[in-house]
Amino acid sequence: RLCFFLDIVIKMNENGCKHLNNFKIAKGVQPYRTIHAFFVASTTREARKRKALSCYCYTCKRIDARLHSCFHCIFFGCATRGHIQDHAKTKKHFLALDLSYGNIMCFQCGDYVYDVELQKIAKEQREKASVSLGISSIYEKWEPTKEELDLLKTNPQHRTIVKNSTFGLRGLLNLGNTCFMNSIVQALTHTPLLRDYFLSDKHICQFQNQPGHCVMCEFARLFQEFYSGKKTPLILHRLLLLIWTHAQHLAGYEQQDAHEFFIALLDLLHLHCKGCASSTTGSNPRHCSCIIDQIFTGELQSDVVCQSCNGVSTTIDPFWDISLDLGGNGYELPPNIGVDSLTPMGLVQCLEFFTRAEHLGSAAKIKCNNCGSYQESTKQLSMKTLPVVACFHLKRFEHSKAHRKKISTIVAFPEQLDMSPFMSHNRKNHNNNFDAARPIFTPLSLEDNRYSLFAVINHEGSLNSGHYTSFIRQQHDHWFKCDDPRITRANLKEVLDSEGYLLFYHKQILEYE
């Protein structure tokens, strides 16, 4: 077995590695060029997606930091567990490429080896990758300023986040029926991209002459508090006052709906972001480049099909969340879904119901833009574009003139979810059939719409006397239950067995423009 060190010794001599030279004579440099372009430098958008989807050890199926690709065949193996070494010994394939750094391993020499020609190819590939990502390929020298040196001298302590760290977890005091706010704040402060944005000090306040007015500034302060290392519970009195000021329908100490608060808070953050196309309430976020819309905005496509001429009228609207009907109880599934009627409803079935083709009936005839006559039609919703963070709202509260009730039902939701079946281009045939045996994951594709669960908000109790709590995923897939000031460890089974009111999923693979 090989031992790996931070300082890798590269074997170099006048003639290089004879085994690598023999391989180049027989196969040329194209195998190296291809592997490096796709799985080391990742010179194109398609290459980056392919690397993210397929780079795992073919033996143990783990995504390892020291993956190697075989030069002789299609095989990825991890070096830390010896699987690339086993492959080399069994198959007599003695050359492999380290996918982390692009170094060439010769198992016959027992070391990493150097080749001038391949090193030039690697440099070319790195430059192509820089151009593809729109960044400079020139490394700029950095020298700390006097102020930075003084800070280092006055703050000599170094902090290390250990594997079981609870860094970033803070309890939140209940200010009188404010558990709805606490649960939403916990979910947002543990949204990875939002956390990175605020901790990078990216926000530029547009209310310089109105201190204490900006909700974004208050959230920037909250993120600093959450990740300060302190453990005492926080009091969100400033945020509560800002919400009351800007969203007066939420003012007062009575219990509010967490979903309604979530949408109102996103709207305020969106309006107070620097760089939005418009700062008016209810503005269309489709053309906004603020961090809120970059993370939470998707596009919903609505196709209305004329039953006479099959003409299609399409509209596209932005969304921040997807509200899903549950029916009277979780066992009443829509027709033609294809699963046993006694099976509890799941999130996938709710999404299938949401995106099914719906006959509008004779009472809702519309004028067809294609044939010009009033005809019956069908309507189908689908996802045109997906957000980085998808929030699913399970409609558990039913309000009518006759009664108000909570739908407490079993809705199974997965840890990982593939949204590909619900994309517009996958449902263009307006097919209403559903294969219940369809797996949640789809085969390898350059389009990747897989999501991972990272937060769940639950409503416990009845409609009139309920309480909100949240489950939050931290690093290393550790889960915690946040119940106002109390934070306790949880496991994945507890999370997936919970009732679920708001489900937050984060996209697994991100492509930056």
N, C-alpha and C positions, 0 to 999 in steps of 0.2 A: 504494500500500500504506500502511496506517496504522502509525504508530509508537505504542507504548503505554508509558506511564510510570507509576511508582508513584503519583504524584499526578495523578489524572485531573481534567482541567479540564471542568467541567460548564457548557455554554452556557446562560445564563439571560438572559431579557429580560422585559419587561412582558407580552407576549402569548404567550410560549413559542414552541415550534417550530410553524410554520404547517403543515408536512407531518404532524406528529403530530396537530395539531388537526383537519386534514382527515380523517385516518384515524379518529379518534374519532367524528367526525360520521357517517362512512359505516359503521363497524363497531362503534362503542361501545367499552367498556372490557373486555368479556368476554375477548377474545383475550389481553390483558395479564394479566388475573386468572388465567386458566387456566395460562398458561405460568409465571407466577411461583409459583403454588400447587404445581405439579408439579415444576418443574425449577430453581427458585431457593430458595424457602423450604422446599419439600417438607413440606407441612402434615400429611400422614398417613403411616402405615406403608406403605401401597400406593404412595404418591407417592415415598417414599424408595427403594423397590425399583425402581420404574419409572425413576427418575433413574439409579440405579446400573447398570441394564441397558441403557438406550437412549441415554445421553448420550455420543455420540462424533461426530466429524466425518463427515458423509455422503460427503465427497470422498476423504479420505485414511485414513479408518477409525481415526484416532488419538483417544485420550482426551486432549484438550488442556486446559490450565489456563485458556485464554481462549476457551471455546466460546460461541457466540452462537446464539440461536434466532430464526428469521425470524418476523416478525409476520404475514406474508401467507400463508404456507404451512407445511407440515410439513418443516422443513429445519434441521439443525444444522450449523454450519460453524465452523472454527477461524479466529481472527483473525490469529494469529501467522504462519500460512502463506498468508493471504490468501484462503481459500476462502469465507468469508462475504462478503468484498468482491466476489469473482468472481460469487457467486450474486446479490448485489444489482445488479450491473451487467448481468448477463445477463437476469435475470427482471424487472428494474425493481422489485424489492422492497427499498425503501430504509430500512425500519425493522427493527431487530433488538434483541433483549434479551440483554445480557451475563449469562450464567448464573452467573458467579462472584459478582457484586455486585448484580445486578438493575438495572444502569444501562441506559438506552435510547440506542441509537445511531441517529442519522439520517445516512445516507450522502450525502444531498443537502446537508445542512448541513456535513457533514464533521466532526462532533463528537458527543459525548454531550450529550443535552438533558434538561431538567428539566420535570416536570409535577406541579403540586400535587395534583391528583386521583389520579393514579397513585401518587404518593408515599404518600398516605394508605392506598391499597390495599396497597402493599408493607408498610407498618407493621402493618396488620391481619394479613397473611399471616405475618409473622415472629412475631407474638404467638400465632397459632394453632399454629405449628410448636413454639414453646416449650412450650405446653400439651401438645401431642402427645408431646413428649419428656420431659415431667415436670420441666422446669427452670424457674427463675424468669426472667421476662422483664425484670426490673429489673436494670440494670447497677450493681454495687456498686463504689464508688471504692476503690482500693487504694493504700495508702501504706506504703512499706517501713519496717520497724521499725529501731530503732537497731542491733540486732544484725545485721540484714540489710545495713544501710549499712556497718557495720564490716567485714563479710565482703567486700563489693564493693571496699572500699578496700584490704584486705589481699590480695585476689586479683584484680588488675586485668586479668589475661590473659584473652583470649577465644579459644575454640576453635571452629573451623569444620570440619564434616565435608565433605570434597571428594568429588567424584563417584567417584573410584577409591580411596576410603579403605578400609582394612582394619580400621577401628575395630570392636572387639568380637571380633576373632579372637585366640585364645590357644591355643598348643599345650599338650598335657597329657603329663606324664611317665608312662611305664609303670612301675608299681611291682612288676612281676613278674606277667605274665599278666593285667593289668588293662585291656587294650585294650577289653574288652567294656564296662567302666564308662566309659572315655573317650569311646567312640563315642556312648553314650546321653547323656552330659552335653553333648556338642557339639550334639546334636539339641535337647535341652531348652533350652539357653541361647540357641538361635537360634529358639525358638518365639515369634513376635511378642507375643502377648498375655501370655505368661508373663514375658517380658522386661520389658514395660511395667509389669506388676504389681510385680515385685521392685524395679525401678529407681524406682518411685513410693513405695517404703517403705510398702507396704500391710500387710505381715505384722505381726500382733500375737502375740507368743510366749505360749503357754499353759504354758510350763515356766520361769517366772521364777526359781523356787527350785532349778532343776536346770541350771545353765550347761553348755553343751556337749552337751546331750541332744537338742535340737530339730533335725531334718533340714531343716525350712523355714528356720531361722535360718542354717544352713550354706549353703543354696542362695542365700539373700539375700546372704551374703558372697561367694559365687562369682560372682554377677552383677556385684557391685561390682568384683571383680577383673577379670572379662572385659572390662568397659567402662571400665576405668581409663585406657586408652591405653597401658598397658605391653605389651611384646611377649615378654618372657621366659616360657618354659613354666611352667605351674602344676603344683603337686603336690597331688593330691587325697587326702592321707593322712587328713585329718579326716573327709571324707565316707566313705572306705573303712572307718574305724573305726566310724562311726555305723551303716553298713550291717551290718557284722559284729555289732554289738551288738543291733540291732533285727530283723535277718533272719538268724538264725544258720545257716540252711541255705545261705547264700552265703558263710559265713566260710571263710577259707583262701586259699592262693595259687594254687590250681589254676584253670585256665581255666573261666569260667562262660558260660552261654548269655546273649547280650545281650537276647533277648526276655524271658527269665525275670527278669533284672535290671531291665528296664524296668517290668514289672508290679509287682515288689516295691518299686521306688523310688516309683512312683506311689502305691502303697498307703500307704507311710510318709509321703509328702508329704500325702496325703489325711487321714491320722490326726492329723498334727501341725498341720493348719490350724485356725485359730480359727474357730468358727462351724459346724463339722460337726454334723449331727444326732446322731451317735454316734461314740464314739472307741474302739470295740471292733474288733479285727481281723476282717476279713471282713464289716464292716457294709455294709448296702445303700446304695450311694451315690446312689440315685435321688432321694432327698429332701435331699441335701446341697447347700449353696450355696457351698462352698469353691471357690477358684479352680481347683483341679485338676479338679473335676467340671464346673465351668462350661466348661472348655476341652475336656476329653477324654471326657466321658461322653456316650454315645448310648444308644438303646433298641432292642433287638432283639425283633421280634415273631415268635412261633412259632404257626402255625395248623395244627392237626391236624383233618383232615376225615374224618368217618365215611363209608365207602364204601357204607353201606346207606341212610342217611337224609340224607347231605350236611350233617349237623350239624357246626358248627365250634367247636372248643375253642381259645381264644386265651390265650397267656401272654406277658407282656412282661418282659424282663430287661435290666438295664443292662449296658453293655460299655465297656471302655477301648480295646480293639483288636479287629480282625477277623482270625482265623487262617484262611488259605486253603490247601486241599489242592492239591498239584501232581501227585499220582499218581506212578507209577514214573518217568516222565520227562515233559518238557514237551510231548511230541508226542501223548500219549494223551488226547485230548479226550473228554468224556462224549458219549453218543449224543444225536442230535437237536439238537446245537448248531448245525449248519448251516454249518460251515467245513471246508475240506479237512483231512484227517487229517495231512497233512505240515506244516501251518502251525503254527509255534511258539505255545504257549499265551500269552495275554496277561492282564493284570490284569482287563480287562473280562470275558473268558471265565471267569476264576476266580470272579469275583463272580456271574456268571450261574449257574455250577455250584453255588455256595454258596446261592443263593436259588431253586434249582429245586424243583419239587414232587417229593418222594421217597416212593415206595411202601414202607411199613414191612413188608409181608408178613404171612403167616399166623402166623409165630412171635412176632409182636409185637402181637397183638390187644389193644385197649384197650376199656374200658367207656365207651360213648358217653354223655355227659351228656344228650343229646337223646332218643335212643330207648331208652336203658337196657340195651342188649345189647352183648356183646363182638364187635367187628367189626374187619376189616382197615381200615386208614386210610392217608392220605397226610399227610406233614408238609412244611411249607414255611416257610422263614425269610425275613424281610424287615426293612427298616429302618423302625422306627416314628418315631424321631427321630434326627437326625444330630448328631454332635459338631462343635465348631468345628475341632478337629484330629482327622483320621481317620488312625489308624495301621493299616497292613495288614501282617500277619505272614505271609510266605510260608514254609510248613512244609517247610524243606529238610532237616531232620534226622529220620531215620526210625529208631525204636527198637523192637526186638522181642526176644523171647527168643532167637531164632536169630541175629540180626545187628543191627549198628548201621551206618548209612551216611548219607552226605550226598547229597542230590539236587541235582546241579549241572546246571542246565537253563536254557534260554532262556525268560525270562518278560518279554515286552514290557510296559512300563508308561509311560503318557503323562505329559507335563508338566502337562496340565490334564485333569481328570476330572469328568464329570457323574454324580452319584449318583441322579438322579431316577428312572431305570428300576428301581431296586432299593428304592424306597420302598414301604411297605405298601399305600398307597392306589392305587399303580400296578400292583400284582400281586395284587389282590383276586380276580381270576378264576382264580388258581392255574394260570396258563398256563405250560406247559413249553416252548413254542416260543421260539426265539431268532433274531432277524434279524441275521446277522453283518454286514450292510451298514449297520446302524443307526449313525448318527454319534454320536460321543462327546458332542457338544453338542446340546441340544434347542432348539426355537424359543423366542422370547421368552415368558417366563411370570413371573407375580408370585411364584411359588415358585422360588427359585434355589438349586440344590444343587451349584453348580460349585466345584471345589477346584483349588488349585495346589500342585504338588510343591515342598517346601522343604527336605527332608532325606532322604537315603538311607543306610542302614547296610548294609554288605556284609561277608560272611564269606569271606575268601580262604584257600585251601588245603583240607586234608582235615578230616574230623571230629575226628581225634585231634591234629592239629598245625596248627590254623587261626589266623587273625589277623583282627581286626575293624578296619575303617576306616569313615569316613563322608564323604559329600558334603554340604555345607551351602550353602544359598542366602543371599546377603547382599543389601543394597540394590542397586537397579538391575539385579536379576537376575544378579548376578555369583556364580559358583559356585567353591567351594574344596574341595579334598580334605584331610581331617584324618586324619593317620596318626600318632597319639600326639603327639610334640613337633613333627613336621614338618607344615607347612601349605603347600600349593602351589595355584596357580590351576588351575582346570579349566574345561572348556566343557560346554555342555548335552549334546552328543553323548556325551562320556565318561560323563556321569551316566546317560543313558538306555540306554547300551550296557552298563552294569555289571550284575552278576548280580542284585543286590537281595535283601535278607533282611528288612529292615524299611523300609517306605515311609511317609513322613510327608507328609500333604496338609493344607493350611490352607484353610478356607472363604473364598471370594473376597468374598462379601457378608455382612456381619454386621448383624443387627437387634437393637438393644439394648432391653431392657425397662425 
